[in-house]
């Protein structure tokens, strides 16, 4: 199922070897920023990948899809099978 839903990308870890992987991008997600006592919501982009393909993600790791790249900002979830992170989008 992941092979049908996922989009092909290249994972470029900091100081590591690049590897092909499948990812799912979700835009306009409501995110709760860290270090706020009040209810504050911001919009952002999340990326989900299989842990078996990318391992433990770190801030600054990059995923590339053609001329678009996504830089990991922080990890939201990791259930051992899938990891979901907040990313920043850029263009080459």
ZIFENSUL-V792801 format. One record per residue. N is the residue number from 0. RES is the residue in three letters. PHI is phi in whole degrees, -180 to 180 (999 if undefined). Layout:
BEGIN
N | RES | PHI
N | RES | PHI
END
This chain:
BEGIN
0 | UNK | 999
1 | UNK | -62
2 | UNK | -64
3 | UNK | -83
4 | UNK | -82
5 | UNK | -74
6 | UNK | -104
7 | UNK | -70
8 | UNK | -149
9 | UNK | -119
10 | UNK | -93
11 | UNK | -121
12 | UNK | -72
13 | UNK | -63
14 | UNK | 68
15 | UNK | -125
16 | UNK | -94
17 | UNK | -66
18 | UNK | -148
19 | UNK | -71
20 | UNK | -158
21 | UNK | -111
22 | UNK | -135
23 | UNK | -124
24 | UNK | -107
25 | UNK | -125
26 | UNK | -100
27 | UNK | 60
28 | UNK | -86
29 | UNK | -78
30 | UNK | -118
31 | UNK | -98
32 | UNK | -63
33 | UNK | -72
34 | UNK | 62
35 | UNK | -122
36 | UNK | -85
37 | UNK | -87
38 | UNK | -81
39 | UNK | -128
40 | UNK | -126
41 | UNK | -126
42 | UNK | -96
43 | UNK | -156
44 | UNK | -120
45 | UNK | -113
46 | UNK | -131
47 | UNK | -122
48 | UNK | -142
49 | UNK | -82
50 | UNK | -59
51 | UNK | -63
52 | UNK | -95
53 | UNK | -121
54 | UNK | 69
55 | UNK | -82
56 | UNK | -84
57 | UNK | -123
58 | UNK | -54
59 | UNK | 100
60 | UNK | -63
61 | UNK | -126
62 | UNK | -117
63 | UNK | -118
64 | UNK | -133
65 | UNK | 63
66 | UNK | -95
67 | UNK | -113
68 | UNK | -129
69 | UNK | -125
70 | UNK | -102
71 | UNK | -67
72 | UNK | -100
73 | UNK | -164
74 | UNK | -89
75 | UNK | -97
76 | UNK | -146
77 | UNK | -151
78 | UNK | -96
79 | UNK | 92
80 | UNK | -109
81 | UNK | -125
82 | UNK | -122
83 | UNK | -117
84 | UNK | -130
85 | UNK | -87
86 | UNK | -129
87 | UNK | -107
88 | UNK | -98
89 | UNK | -140
90 | UNK | -132
91 | UNK | -82
END
